[in-house]
Amino acid sequence: MTRPAQRKPRHEHSVPWFWPMAAALELGEAELKAVEDNMRFIAEAAKIEAPPPHEWASANRVMLDLDTMRVRDFTTDGGASHLPVLIDAPYAGHSATIADFAPGQSLVETLTGNGLSRVLVTDWKAATREMRDFDIDKYLAEINVAIDDLGGRAHLVGLCQGGWMSAMYACRFPGKVASLVLAGAPIDTDAGHGPIRQLAHRMPMAAYEDMVATGKGRMLGQLMLAGWKDMHPGEQYLGKYLDLYAHIEDRNYIERTERFERWYENPIDLPGRYYLQAIRLLFKENRLAEGRFVALGKTLSLASVTCPAYLLAGQEDDITTPEQVFAASHLLGTPPDEIVSKLVPGGHIGLFMGGHTLRTAWPEIAAWIARQDRDEATGPEHDRRRGRA
């Protein structure tokens, strides 16, 4: 991709997506060549064989196989849910199996074990060359297909990137979302003063475009993985190996480490168009929070979302700071007494697969969703209050 001759970065709103290198590199225009050299090195390193991919922990079936995703159905026997619960998994460089990581570390298992029998997950596909021009509208449209096939209304649980996608969907189709859970989701990307936000102010759009050009129209998962690792280089390149050596006789520790590496070391590629839209429109220009994002032909307003909402943030999360999540409490049109905000110990990934959070926070969220589900049976007046057509 050829860089325009006079392009200058817009530093005043340059809050890029947290995925690749944003926290690893503090870039000026003069450093872009070094980045390009680094990308070539990473592309070569990507040829090294990764461990076998991580697999789903729980039994499931593929309900739909769409261009962007497979919708996996984890519905369990016993119990009845009025509406399905759709987990919108992150599409941020790693597989959706983070929602069903391992026995005892599975959000799916936690929800189904706490009274929600109809649970499904968006299993996003790695981008092929043919998918390089897929945009945000394409992903929203296929979420809409999935929810229509599920009956036209669902509880949405958005994790990380899946959170802002779920919020967009709820803006565009408010009558189809019965309740909205946003976990570690950057809704207002200008909120707070997290380390990624501060570093990312200095990263020009040209750097992202160059990375997509390196992937021939895709954002390569190996580039994103390098960025993740460089956020905490001491831990990634030395610390975890010291820990592994210290626990070499602990078979359980070895198995847990191997399982995590199968997930972590098998990143997936993203469509370049989709990725660059998110960088520019969400993280540089903050259009979703400011009511200026256009999706499927309509300008989105978070104020149009009036369903009950549950906001979950990690106290030590340096990917999506609590301020970015909790900003939704005053941007959504949901009455304040129908919004729950919960801050839990730990970082970003722990929100979705950390044992402590799954044992403490998520059973409460499951009970909260179940209450909203029961309310769905109260009749037309309730539906009108929720904005349902």
C-alpha positions as CSV (number, residue, x, y, z in Angstrom):
1,M,0.0,0.0,0.0
2,T,1.4,3.4,-1.0
3,R,1.5,6.0,1.7
4,P,0.1,9.4,0.7
5,A,3.0,11.9,0.4
6,Q,1.8,14.5,2.9
7,R,0.0,12.3,5.4
8,K,0.4,13.4,9.0
9,P,-1.0,11.5,12.0
10,R,-3.9,13.0,13.9
11,H,-2.6,12.8,17.4
12,E,-5.5,14.4,19.1
13,H,-7.7,11.3,18.8
14,S,-5.3,8.6,17.9
15,V,-6.5,5.9,20.3
16,P,-6.0,2.8,18.2
17,W,-7.4,-0.7,18.8
18,F,-5.4,-2.5,21.4
19,W,-4.5,-5.4,19.2
20,P,-1.1,-5.1,17.5
21,M,1.9,-3.2,18.6
22,A,0.0,-0.2,20.0
23,A,1.5,-0.7,23.4
24,A,4.7,-2.2,22.1
25,L,5.9,0.7,19.9
26,E,6.0,4.4,20.4
27,L,6.2,5.5,16.8
28,G,7.0,8.6,14.9
29,E,7.1,8.9,11.1
30,A,10.9,8.4,11.2
31,E,10.6,5.0,12.9
32,L,8.2,3.5,10.4
33,K,11.0,1.8,8.4
34,A,12.1,0.0,11.5
35,V,8.6,-1.2,12.0
36,E,8.5,-2.5,8.4
37,D,11.8,-4.3,8.9
38,N,10.3,-5.8,12.1
39,M,7.2,-7.0,10.3
40,R,9.3,-8.8,7.7
41,F,11.1,-10.5,10.6
42,I,7.8,-11.5,12.2
43,A,6.5,-12.8,8.9
44,E,9.5,-15.2,8.7
45,A,9.1,-16.2,12.3
46,A,5.4,-17.0,11.6
47,K,6.6,-19.9,9.4
48,I,7.7,-21.7,12.6
49,E,5.2,-24.4,13.4
50,A,2.8,-23.5,16.1
51,P,1.5,-26.0,18.7
52,P,-1.8,-27.8,17.8
53,P,-4.8,-25.4,17.9
54,H,-6.9,-25.1,21.0
55,E,-10.2,-27.0,21.0
56,W,-13.6,-26.4,22.5
57,A,-14.0,-27.9,26.0
58,S,-17.7,-28.5,25.9
59,A,-19.9,-30.6,23.6
60,N,-21.6,-28.4,20.9
61,R,-23.0,-28.5,17.4
62,V,-22.7,-26.0,14.6
63,M,-26.1,-24.4,14.2
64,L,-25.1,-22.0,11.4
65,D,-22.1,-21.8,9.1
66,L,-21.8,-18.3,7.7
67,D,-19.1,-16.4,5.8
68,T,-17.8,-14.8,9.0
69,M,-18.5,-17.3,11.7
70,R,-19.9,-20.6,12.8
71,V,-22.6,-20.3,15.4
72,R,-22.0,-23.0,18.0
73,D,-24.9,-24.3,20.1
74,F,-24.1,-25.5,23.6
75,T,-27.8,-26.0,24.6
76,T,-28.1,-28.4,27.6
77,D,-30.8,-30.8,28.6
78,G,-33.1,-29.8,31.4
79,G,-34.4,-26.4,32.3
80,A,-35.9,-24.0,29.8
81,S,-34.9,-20.6,28.7
82,H,-37.4,-18.2,27.2
83,L,-34.7,-16.6,25.0
84,P,-31.3,-17.8,23.9
85,V,-28.0,-16.3,25.2
86,L,-25.5,-15.5,22.5
87,I,-21.9,-14.9,23.6
88,D,-20.3,-12.6,21.1
89,A,-16.7,-13.8,21.5
90,P,-13.7,-11.5,20.8
91,Y,-12.5,-11.2,17.2
92,A,-9.2,-9.7,18.2
93,G,-6.5,-12.1,16.9
94,H,-7.3,-15.3,18.9
95,S,-9.9,-17.9,18.6
96,A,-13.4,-17.8,20.2
97,T,-12.5,-20.9,22.3
98,I,-11.6,-18.4,25.1
99,A,-15.4,-18.6,25.9
100,D,-15.1,-22.3,26.5
101,F,-11.4,-22.7,27.5
102,A,-11.3,-25.7,29.7
103,P,-13.4,-27.6,32.3
104,G,-13.6,-25.3,35.3
105,Q,-12.4,-22.4,33.1
106,S,-15.3,-22.1,30.8
107,L,-17.8,-19.2,30.5
108,V,-20.1,-21.5,28.6
109,E,-20.0,-24.1,31.4
110,T,-20.6,-21.4,34.0
111,L,-23.7,-20.0,32.3
112,T,-25.2,-23.4,31.4
113,G,-24.5,-24.6,35.0
114,N,-26.3,-21.6,36.5
115,G,-29.7,-21.9,34.9
116,L,-29.2,-20.7,31.3
117,S,-29.8,-23.8,29.1
118,R,-29.7,-22.1,25.7
119,V,-26.2,-20.7,25.2
120,L,-24.5,-20.1,21.9
121,V,-21.1,-18.7,20.8
122,T,-20.0,-16.8,17.7
123,D,-17.0,-18.8,16.5
124,W,-15.3,-16.2,14.2
125,K,-13.4,-17.5,11.2
126,A,-9.8,-16.6,10.5
127,A,-9.7,-14.2,7.5
128,T,-8.7,-15.7,4.2
129,R,-7.5,-13.7,1.2
130,E,-11.1,-13.8,-0.1
131,M,-12.3,-12.2,3.2
132,R,-9.9,-9.2,3.2
133,D,-12.6,-6.7,2.2
134,F,-15.2,-7.8,4.8
135,D,-16.2,-4.7,6.8
136,I,-18.0,-4.1,10.1
137,D,-21.3,-4.1,8.4
138,K,-20.7,-7.6,7.1
139,Y,-20.2,-8.9,10.7
140,L,-23.2,-7.0,12.1
141,A,-25.4,-8.4,9.3
142,E,-24.4,-11.9,10.1
143,I,-25.0,-11.5,13.8
144,N,-28.5,-10.4,12.7
145,V,-28.9,-13.5,10.6
146,A,-27.9,-15.6,13.6
147,I,-30.4,-13.9,15.9
148,D,-33.2,-14.1,13.4
149,D,-32.6,-17.9,13.1
150,L,-32.7,-18.0,16.9
151,G,-36.2,-16.5,16.9
152,G,-35.5,-12.8,16.5
153,R,-34.5,-11.8,20.0
154,A,-31.7,-12.8,22.4
155,H,-29.6,-11.9,25.4
156,L,-26.2,-10.7,24.1
157,V,-23.0,-11.2,26.1
158,G,-20.2,-9.2,24.5
159,L,-16.6,-10.0,25.4
160,C,-13.9,-7.5,24.7
161,Q,-14.2,-6.6,21.0
162,G,-17.4,-8.6,20.9
163,G,-18.7,-6.0,23.4
164,W,-18.5,-3.0,21.1
165,M,-19.9,-5.2,18.3
166,S,-22.8,-6.2,20.6
167,A,-23.4,-2.6,21.6
168,M,-23.4,-1.6,17.9
169,Y,-25.9,-4.4,17.2
170,A,-28.1,-3.3,20.1
171,C,-28.1,0.3,18.7
172,R,-29.0,-0.9,15.2
173,F,-31.6,-3.4,16.3
174,P,-32.8,-2.5,19.8
175,G,-35.9,-4.6,19.6
176,K,-33.9,-7.7,19.1
177,V,-31.8,-7.5,22.3
178,A,-33.4,-8.4,25.6
179,S,-30.4,-7.7,27.7
180,L,-26.8,-6.7,27.2
181,V,-23.7,-7.8,29.0
182,L,-20.5,-5.9,28.2
183,A,-17.4,-7.5,29.7
184,G,-14.0,-5.8,29.2
185,A,-15.6,-3.9,26.2
186,P,-14.1,-0.6,25.1
187,I,-17.2,1.5,24.6
188,D,-15.7,5.0,25.1
189,T,-12.1,4.7,23.8
190,D,-11.2,8.1,25.0
191,A,-12.2,7.4,28.6
192,G,-9.5,7.0,31.3
193,H,-5.8,7.2,31.1
194,G,-4.7,3.6,30.5
195,P,-1.2,2.8,29.3
196,I,-2.3,1.6,25.9
197,R,-4.3,4.7,25.3
198,Q,-1.4,6.9,26.2
199,L,1.1,5.0,24.0
200,A,-1.3,4.7,21.2
201,H,-1.8,8.4,20.9
202,R,1.6,8.4,19.2
203,M,1.0,5.7,16.6
204,P,0.0,7.0,13.2
205,M,-2.6,5.4,11.0
206,A,0.1,4.8,8.4
207,A,1.6,2.1,10.6
208,Y,-1.6,0.1,10.7
209,E,-2.0,0.5,7.0
210,D,1.5,-0.8,6.4
211,M,0.8,-3.8,8.6
212,V,-2.3,-4.6,6.6
213,A,-0.4,-4.2,3.4
214,T,2.2,-6.6,4.7
215,G,-0.6,-9.2,5.0
216,K,-1.8,-8.5,1.5
217,G,-5.1,-7.0,2.7
218,R,-5.3,-8.8,6.1
219,M,-4.1,-8.1,9.6
220,L,-1.9,-11.1,10.2
221,G,-2.4,-12.9,13.5
222,Q,1.3,-13.2,14.0
223,L,1.8,-9.5,13.9
224,M,-0.9,-9.1,16.5
225,L,0.6,-11.8,18.6
226,A,4.0,-9.9,18.5
227,G,2.2,-6.8,19.8
228,W,0.6,-8.7,22.6
229,K,3.9,-10.2,23.7
230,D,5.7,-6.9,23.5
231,M,3.2,-5.4,26.0
232,H,4.9,-7.5,28.7
233,P,8.2,-8.6,27.2
234,G,9.8,-9.7,30.5
235,E,6.9,-12.1,31.2
236,Q,6.6,-13.4,27.6
237,Y,10.2,-13.9,26.7
238,L,11.7,-14.9,30.0
239,G,9.3,-15.0,33.0
240,K,7.0,-17.7,31.7
241,Y,9.9,-20.0,30.9
242,L,11.3,-19.5,34.4
243,D,7.9,-20.4,35.8
244,L,7.7,-23.5,33.6
245,Y,11.1,-24.6,34.8
246,A,10.1,-24.0,38.5
247,H,7.0,-26.2,38.0
248,I,8.5,-28.9,35.8
249,E,7.5,-31.7,38.1
250,D,3.9,-30.4,38.4
251,R,1.9,-32.2,35.8
252,N,-1.2,-30.1,36.3
253,Y,0.8,-26.9,35.8
254,I,2.4,-28.3,32.6
255,E,-1.0,-29.3,31.2
256,R,-2.5,-25.9,32.0
257,T,0.5,-24.2,30.4
258,E,0.2,-26.4,27.3
259,R,-3.5,-25.7,27.0
260,F,-3.0,-21.9,27.2
261,E,-0.1,-22.0,24.7
262,R,-2.3,-23.9,22.2
263,W,-4.8,-21.0,22.4
264,Y,-2.3,-18.1,22.6
265,E,0.3,-19.3,20.0
266,N,-2.4,-19.9,17.3
267,P,-3.5,-16.4,16.4
268,I,-6.0,-15.8,13.6
269,D,-5.9,-13.3,10.7
270,L,-8.4,-10.5,10.4
271,P,-9.9,-8.8,7.3
272,G,-7.8,-5.6,6.7
273,R,-10.8,-3.4,5.8
274,Y,-12.7,-4.4,9.0
275,Y,-9.5,-3.9,11.1
276,L,-8.7,-0.5,9.7
277,Q,-12.3,0.7,10.1
278,A,-12.2,-0.2,13.8
279,I,-8.8,1.5,14.2
280,R,-9.8,4.8,12.6
281,L,-13.5,5.1,13.4
282,L,-13.6,3.6,16.9
283,F,-10.2,4.1,18.4
284,K,-9.0,7.2,16.7
285,E,-12.3,9.0,16.2
286,N,-14.4,7.4,19.0
287,R,-17.5,7.6,16.8
288,L,-19.5,5.0,18.6
289,A,-19.4,6.8,21.9
290,E,-20.0,10.2,20.2
291,G,-23.0,8.9,18.3
292,R,-21.4,9.3,14.8
293,F,-20.8,5.7,13.8
294,V,-22.8,4.6,10.7
295,A,-23.7,0.9,10.5
296,L,-26.0,-0.8,8.0
297,G,-27.1,2.6,6.7
298,K,-28.0,4.2,10.0
299,T,-26.2,6.4,12.4
300,L,-25.9,4.6,15.7
301,S,-26.9,6.1,19.0
302,L,-26.1,4.3,22.3
303,A,-29.0,6.2,23.8
304,S,-31.4,4.1,21.7
305,V,-30.4,1.0,23.7
306,T,-32.9,0.8,26.6
307,C,-32.6,-2.9,27.6
308,P,-31.1,-3.9,30.9
309,A,-27.3,-3.8,30.9
310,Y,-24.6,-5.4,33.0
311,L,-21.0,-3.9,32.8
312,L,-18.1,-6.0,34.0
313,A,-14.5,-4.6,34.2
314,G,-11.2,-5.8,35.5
315,Q,-9.4,-3.7,38.1
316,E,-5.9,-4.4,36.6
317,D,-7.1,-4.6,33.0
318,D,-4.5,-2.7,30.9
319,I,-6.2,-3.7,27.6
320,T,-9.6,-2.2,28.3
321,T,-9.6,0.0,31.4
322,P,-12.6,0.1,33.6
323,E,-13.4,3.7,32.6
324,Q,-13.8,2.6,29.0
325,V,-16.4,-0.1,30.0
326,F,-18.2,1.9,32.7
327,A,-18.7,4.9,30.4
328,A,-21.6,2.9,28.9
329,S,-23.6,3.6,32.1
330,H,-24.2,7.2,31.0
331,L,-24.1,6.6,27.2
332,L,-26.8,3.9,27.1
333,G,-30.5,4.9,27.2
334,T,-31.2,2.2,29.8
335,P,-32.6,3.6,33.0
336,P,-29.9,3.9,35.7
337,D,-31.7,1.4,38.0
338,E,-31.4,-1.2,35.3
339,I,-27.7,-1.0,34.8
340,V,-25.3,-3.0,36.9
341,S,-21.6,-2.1,37.0
342,K,-19.2,-4.5,38.6
343,L,-15.4,-4.2,39.1
344,V,-13.5,-7.4,39.8
345,P,-9.9,-8.1,40.6
346,G,-7.6,-9.2,37.8
347,G,-6.7,-8.4,34.2
348,H,-8.3,-8.7,30.8
349,I,-8.2,-12.3,29.8
350,G,-9.2,-13.3,33.4
351,L,-12.6,-11.7,32.9
352,F,-13.5,-14.4,30.5
353,M,-11.6,-17.5,31.6
354,G,-10.1,-16.8,35.0
355,G,-11.2,-19.3,37.6
356,H,-11.9,-16.7,40.3
357,T,-14.1,-14.5,38.1
358,L,-16.0,-17.5,36.7
359,R,-16.7,-18.7,40.3
360,T,-17.8,-15.4,41.7
361,A,-18.9,-12.8,39.1
362,W,-20.4,-14.8,36.3
363,P,-22.9,-16.9,38.4
364,E,-24.3,-13.5,39.5
365,I,-24.5,-12.4,35.8
366,A,-26.2,-15.7,34.9
367,A,-28.8,-15.1,37.6
368,W,-29.2,-11.5,36.4
369,I,-29.8,-12.7,32.8
370,A,-32.3,-15.3,34.1
371,R,-34.3,-12.6,35.8
372,Q,-34.4,-10.6,32.5
373,D,-35.5,-13.7,30.7
374,R,-38.4,-14.3,33.1
375,D,-39.4,-10.6,32.6
376,E,-39.7,-11.3,28.9
377,A,-42.9,-13.3,29.7
378,T,-44.7,-10.4,31.3
379,G,-46.4,-9.2,28.2
380,P,-46.7,-6.4,25.6
381,E,-46.3,-3.5,28.1
382,H,-42.8,-4.8,29.0
383,D,-41.9,-5.2,25.3
384,R,-42.9,-1.6,24.6
385,R,-40.8,-0.4,27.5
386,R,-37.9,-2.2,26.0
387,G,-38.4,-0.6,22.6
388,R,-39.5,-3.8,21.0
389,A,-41.6,-3.4,17.8
